[in-house]
Amino acid sequence: MILLGLLLFGLGAFAFWSMTDPVLGVAPTTIGTILFVLAGAAVVLGVVRIARGRLGLIARLRVLPRMARAIRAGTYPAPPWSKRLFWIFGVLYILSPIDLIPELLPVIGLTDDIGVGAFLLSQLGVEAGRFRAHEKATEYGDSGA
């Protein structure tokens, strides 16, 4: 969440200080201000999540190789095929030159790709959190026996 806030802050700074022409009738300063507010909200939410002890982005990324090994070894169930296909189509959409909002529109053109990417990262984070909970349950189950 904090990284998303930093990304939004960077986009807001670009819109606020580098853009001169309105985008879809909206002034660049307005776009920049909206992105700054969203960035601040994302950073605050990220800090609150860390304070509550939830796994952060880096911790979740560190879990992914262990999760992949556990899935291959058969000790952890793989996500359903419907979910995996959805992730694959999401990655293909990001890589594809065909978009709902074309990149020809500055800043606005990247929003669909950023949105799909943020959604995919959040879903991957949810799976990493589930795996971490599975790991803890397995540790406590083994130590109590």
N, C-alpha and C positions, 0 to 999 in steps of 0.2 A: 504494500500500500504506500509505503514511503517512497519507493522508487517510482510508482505511478505519479505521486505528487510532484516529485522532481521533474519528471517528464512533462507534466502539465505546466509546471512553472516555466520550463524552458520554452515550450510552445507559446505560453502567454507572453513571455519576454520578447520572443520573435515577433508575435503579432503586435505587441504594444509599441516596440521601438523600431522595427524594421519595415513593417508594412505601411504603405501610404494610401492605397486604394481600398475602398470598401469591398467586402465580400458578401455577395447576395444582399446588398443594401445595408449591411451592418458595419459600423465604423471599426477600424482596427483597434482603437483604444477600448471599445466595448468588448470586443472579442478577447483582448488581452486581460481585461479586468475580470471577465467571467472565468477565464482559465486560471487566473491567480486565485480566485475564491475557491474553485474546485481543487486546485493544488493544495491550498491550505487545509481544506476539509480532508483530503486524502492523507496528508501528513499527520494531522491530528488523529484520525482514525487508526493509522498505522501505529502511532505511538501508544494509543490506548490498547490496541491488540497486543503489542509487545508487553505492556505493563500487566496485562491479564494473563500472561504466560502462554499465549498461543504461539505456535511455531511461526517464525518469520520466514521470509522468502529464502534466505540463504540456508536456513535449517531444513526447509522443505526440499531445496535442491540437493542437499547432501543426502537426504533420505532416498532420492530417486534411484541411484545405482543399487542400493540394497533391496529396494522394492523390485527392481527388474530381475535381480538374482533370485529373489524369493519366488517370483512368478515362474521363472524358468525351472527352478527346483521343485515347484509344485507345492511349496509350503504356504503360499498365499494365493488366493484366487484372483485371476486376472479380471479386470473390469469387463462388463458384457460387451459383446461385439457391436451392439448398437451405439454404445458410448464411444468405443474406439473408432468406429467409422465416422461418427460425428466429429471427433478430433482430427481425423485425417482430412475430411472435407474442409474443416476450418483452416488447417495449415495450407491446403491447396488453394483456398480462397485468398489467403494472405499473399501467397506466392504468385497467384494468377494476375495477369495484366487486366482482366475484366473485373470491374468493381461496380458496386451500386452508386458510389459517389466517385467520379473520376479524379485522379491525382492532378489534373490540370487546374483545379481550384486550390490555391495555396491554403495550407493549414487544414481547411475543411475536407479536402480530398483524402487526407490520411485518417480521418476519424473512423471510417468504417473498418479499416485494417487494424487500427489501434483498438477499437472496441472488440473485434473478433479475437485479437491477440490477448487482450486483457481477460476476456471470457475463458479462452483456452488455458491461460496461466492459472486462473482461479480454479478451474476444474482439475487441473493437474495438481494444484495445491491441496484441494479437497482429498484427492486420492492419496497424496503423500501423507496427509493428516490421518486418514483412515489406516494407512499402513503403519504409521508410527503408533497409533492406538493399539493395533494388532500386535506390534512388537512388545509394547509395554504389558499387554495382557498375557502374552506368551512368557515374558520374563517373570512376571509375578506368579503365573500358573506353575512354571517350572520350579521356582524357588520355594513355593509353598508345599510342594509334594515331597 
